[in-house]
Amino acid sequence: MKKTLIVSFSALIFLLTFIYVITPSSTLFRYMISSERSVAGLELERIKVDELEIEYLRGGSGPPLVLLHGFGADKDNWNRISGYLVEHFDVIAIDLPGFGNSTRDIELDYDVFSQVARLKQITDALNLVEFNLAGSSMGGYIAGNFAAQYPRKVKKLWLISPFGVASSETSEMFTATQKGLNPVVLPRTETEFLELFDFLFVNPPFIPSVVIQHLALKSEERVKINTKIFDQIHRMNQGKPQPDSPLDRVLKNYNGSVLISWGEKDRVLHVSGAAVLKQIIPNAKIEIIQNVGHLPMVETPLAIAESFLSFAAAP
């Protein structure tokens, strides 16, 4: 009997391994991402806004919390943290136009003003009158500009390692671009994507190799449009970013409640940006996450979720 069980178990392992090997990576990716969304309590939804098709994840209950991903990323960057947020908020993680499975049209403009205008259209279409707004990196740049333009719509603003702090110290990534190197967040090959993955984290979270391979392939396919968006958002000049609408200008004397979360060892955007924003925003709270890189909501989702929950609960 014992021998039979061992043989059966070995056969099962062989079968599962065989299925894994022969299944296309895109299919495995969809299955794994779908499972991750389900665990987080998120469901996939779509909405048409004028000529744009917008895909987003939504789940939970409570006041709305809109989440904006960073450059080159998509709505699934929020899966791991959303599991800690859905009990308190109606979580809405959007694929910004140009990214993920939302409309990607090389003929459109993707500068910060265009994206803020589209975000207004999207939130109006979702019937969101007042909501909490969070953004990571490029998403933080867009979120900060949205809040400055529509302060009555944003209840609490959460900026996670945001791009657009013009007077911050130069980060490791932009030091490299000033020497003529390709921006690490704009990978053109699978090798460069793997280098990006190492660059983003101090202690990389476990992500199955099939997911990394799939994302690397998508990055290669989207180099042209990603390059256009990178240029329009960052406005590079001799390797230095010159943002159209710097956060340390548009948020000066912003009166809303703001939480600024930043990884201490962020190599993409220098952590000094947090102190710069604190100086100009009266009601800002800073949270520097020790020994963490550019994406704390992926690297340490529980810790950063608890920080936001505490912040959101405060009057």
C-alpha positions in Angstrom: 0.0 0.0 0.0 2.8 2.4 1.0 4.7 1.6 -2.2 1.5 2.3 -4.3 1.1 5.7 -2.6 4.7 6.6 -3.4 4.3 5.6 -7.0 1.0 7.5 -7.3 2.5 10.6 -5.7 5.5 10.5 -8.0 3.2 10.1 -11.0 1.3 13.2 -9.9 4.5 15.2 -9.5 5.6 14.1 -12.9 2.2 15.0 -14.4 2.2 18.5 -12.8 5.8 19.1 -14.0 4.9 18.0 -17.5 1.8 20.3 -17.6 3.9 23.2 -16.3 6.6 22.6 -19.0 4.2 22.3 -22.0 1.8 25.1 -20.9 2.6 28.4 -22.7 4.1 31.0 -20.4 1.3 33.5 -21.2 -1.3 30.9 -20.0 0.6 30.2 -16.8 0.9 34.0 -16.2 -2.8 34.5 -16.6 -3.5 31.7 -14.2 -1.1 32.9 -11.5 -2.2 36.5 -11.8 -5.8 35.5 -11.6 -5.1 33.5 -8.5 -3.3 36.4 -6.9 -6.2 38.8 -7.6 -8.6 36.3 -6.2 -6.6 35.9 -3.0 -6.5 39.7 -2.7 -10.3 40.0 -3.1 -10.1 41.8 -6.4 -12.2 41.3 -9.5 -11.4 42.3 -13.1 -13.6 45.0 -14.6 -13.6 47.2 -17.7 -15.1 50.6 -18.6 -15.2 52.7 -21.7 -14.4 56.4 -21.3 -14.9 58.2 -24.6 -12.6 56.4 -27.0 -10.5 54.7 -24.2 -10.9 51.2 -22.9 -9.9 51.1 -19.3 -9.3 47.9 -17.4 -9.1 47.9 -13.6 -9.4 45.7 -10.5 -11.9 46.4 -7.8 -12.8 44.8 -4.5 -13.7 45.4 -0.9 -16.1 47.8 0.8 -15.9 51.2 2.4 -14.7 54.6 1.1 -13.1 54.5 -2.4 -9.3 54.1 -2.7 -8.0 54.7 -6.2 -4.5 53.2 -6.8 -2.2 54.4 -9.7 0.8 52.3 -10.7 4.2 53.5 -11.8 5.9 53.7 -15.2 6.1 50.4 -17.0 3.9 48.7 -14.4 0.2 48.0 -14.3 -2.7 47.5 -11.9 -1.4 44.1 -10.6 1.4 45.9 -8.8 -1.2 46.5 -6.1 -2.4 42.9 -5.7 -0.2 42.0 -2.7 -1.1 45.1 -0.6 -4.8 45.1 -1.6 -5.4 42.0 0.5 -4.8 44.2 3.6 -6.9 47.1 2.3 -10.1 45.5 1.0 -11.6 45.1 4.4 -11.5 48.9 4.9 -11.8 50.4 1.4 -13.5 50.0 -1.9 -10.2 49.4 -3.7 -9.9 50.4 -7.4 -6.5 49.7 -9.1 -6.5 51.2 -12.6 -4.4 50.4 -15.6 -3.5 53.9 -16.7 -3.9 54.6 -20.4 -0.8 53.4 -22.2 -0.2 50.6 -19.8 -1.5 47.1 -18.9 -4.7 46.2 -20.8 -6.0 49.7 -21.1 -5.9 51.5 -24.4 -2.3 51.8 -25.8 -2.2 54.2 -28.7 1.1 55.5 -29.9 -0.6 58.5 -31.4 -1.9 59.8 -28.1 0.0 62.0 -25.6 0.8 60.7 -22.2 2.3 63.7 -20.4 1.1 64.4 -16.9 -1.5 66.9 -17.9 -3.1 64.4 -20.4 -3.1 61.7 -17.8 -4.6 63.9 -15.1 -7.4 64.8 -17.5 -8.0 61.2 -18.3 -8.0 60.2 -14.6 -10.7 62.8 -14.0 -12.8 61.3 -16.8 -12.3 57.8 -15.4 -13.2 58.7 -11.8 -16.2 60.6 -13.1 -17.3 57.6 -15.1 -17.0 55.4 -12.0 -19.2 58.0 -10.2 -16.5 58.8 -7.6 -17.4 62.1 -6.0 -14.8 62.0 -3.2 -12.1 59.4 -2.8 -8.7 58.5 -1.4 -5.9 58.5 -4.0 -2.6 56.7 -4.0 0.1 56.6 -6.5 3.5 54.9 -6.9 6.4 56.5 -8.7 4.9 57.9 -12.0 1.5 57.2 -10.5 2.4 59.4 -7.5 3.4 62.2 -9.9 0.0 62.0 -11.6 -1.9 61.6 -8.2 -0.2 64.7 -6.8 -1.0 66.8 -9.8 -4.6 65.5 -9.7 -5.0 66.4 -6.1 -3.5 69.9 -6.7 -6.0 70.4 -9.5 -9.0 68.8 -7.9 -8.5 69.2 -4.1 -12.1 68.7 -3.2 -12.3 65.3 -4.8 -9.3 63.8 -2.9 -9.9 62.9 0.7 -6.5 61.5 1.6 -3.5 61.5 -0.7 -0.9 58.8 -0.5 2.4 59.3 -2.4 4.7 56.3 -2.6 8.2 57.1 -3.9 6.7 59.6 -6.3 8.4 60.9 -9.4 8.4 64.7 -9.9 10.2 66.1 -6.9 12.5 68.4 -8.9 14.7 69.6 -6.0 15.5 66.2 -4.6 19.0 64.7 -4.8 19.9 62.8 -7.9 19.1 59.1 -7.7 21.3 56.3 -8.8 19.2 55.8 -11.9 19.4 59.4 -13.0 23.1 59.6 -12.2 23.5 56.8 -14.7 21.4 58.5 -17.4 23.5 61.6 -17.1 26.4 59.4 -18.1 24.5 58.3 -21.2 23.2 55.0 -20.0 19.7 53.7 -20.8 17.2 54.3 -18.0 16.9 51.1 -16.1 13.1 51.4 -15.9 13.0 51.3 -19.7 14.2 47.7 -20.4 14.6 46.7 -24.0 15.6 43.0 -23.6 14.9 40.2 -21.1 18.4 40.7 -19.7 17.7 44.4 -19.0 14.4 43.4 -17.5 16.1 41.1 -15.0 18.5 43.9 -14.2 15.6 46.1 -13.5 14.0 43.6 -11.2 17.2 43.5 -9.1 17.4 47.3 -9.2 13.9 47.8 -7.7 14.2 45.7 -4.5 16.5 45.2 -1.6 14.9 41.9 -0.7 13.1 40.8 -3.8 9.7 39.1 -3.1 9.1 35.7 -4.6 7.8 36.0 -8.1 7.6 32.9 -10.2 10.0 32.8 -13.1 7.2 32.4 -15.6 5.8 35.7 -14.4 9.1 37.5 -14.8 9.6 35.9 -18.3 6.2 37.1 -19.4 6.7 40.6 -18.1 10.1 40.8 -19.8 8.5 39.7 -23.1 5.8 42.4 -22.8 8.5 45.0 -22.0 10.3 44.1 -25.2 7.0 44.3 -27.2 6.2 47.7 -25.8 9.5 49.5 -26.1 8.3 52.0 -28.6 5.3 53.3 -26.7 7.1 53.0 -23.3 9.9 55.2 -24.7 7.4 57.8 -25.8 5.6 57.8 -22.4 9.0 57.9 -20.6 10.0 60.9 -22.6 6.7 62.8 -22.1 6.6 62.1 -18.4 10.2 62.7 -17.5 11.2 65.4 -20.1 14.8 64.4 -20.1 17.4 67.1 -20.8 21.0 65.9 -21.0 20.2 62.9 -18.9 18.3 64.9 -16.2 14.5 64.8 -15.7 12.7 68.2 -16.1 9.1 67.4 -15.1 6.5 69.7 -16.6 4.6 70.0 -13.3 6.9 69.3 -10.3 5.3 68.2 -7.1 7.4 70.6 -5.1 5.7 73.4 -7.0 2.1 72.3 -7.5 1.7 70.9 -4.0 3.2 73.9 -2.3 0.8 74.8 0.6 -1.6 72.0 -0.4 -4.0 71.8 2.6 -5.1 68.2 2.2 -3.9 65.2 4.3 -0.8 63.6 2.6 1.1 60.4 3.5 4.5 60.2 1.9 6.0 56.7 1.9 9.5 56.1 0.6 11.9 53.2 0.6 15.1 54.1 2.4 17.2 52.4 -0.3 15.3 53.5 -3.4 17.7 53.5 -6.3 15.2 54.8 -8.9 14.0 58.0 -7.1 16.1 59.5 -4.3 14.5 59.3 -0.8 15.4 62.9 -0.2 12.3 63.8 -2.1 10.2 62.9 1.0 11.8 65.7 3.1 11.4 68.2 0.3 7.7 67.5 0.1 7.4 67.6 3.9 8.8 71.1 3.9 6.2 72.5 1.5 3.0 70.5 2.4 1.6 71.6 5.8 -0.3 68.4 6.6 2.2 65.9 5.2 3.3 62.8 7.2 6.5 61.1 6.2 7.2 57.3 6.5 10.6 56.1 5.5 10.7 52.3 5.2 14.1 51.0 6.2 16.0 48.6 4.0 13.4 48.8 1.2 13.6 49.8 -2.4 11.4 51.5 -4.9 8.2 49.5 -4.6 7.4 49.1 -0.9 3.8 48.0 -1.6 5.3 44.9 -3.3 8.4 44.4 -1.1 6.7 45.0 2.3 3.0 45.1 1.7 1.8 44.5 5.2 4.0 47.1 6.8 3.0 49.9 4.4 -0.6 48.9 4.4 -0.7 49.3 8.2 0.9 52.7 7.8 -1.8 53.9 5.5 -4.6 52.4 7.5 -3.4 54.3 10.6 -3.0 57.5 8.5 -6.5 57.1 7.0 -8.1 56.5 10.4 -6.7 59.8 11.8 -9.1 62.8 11.7 
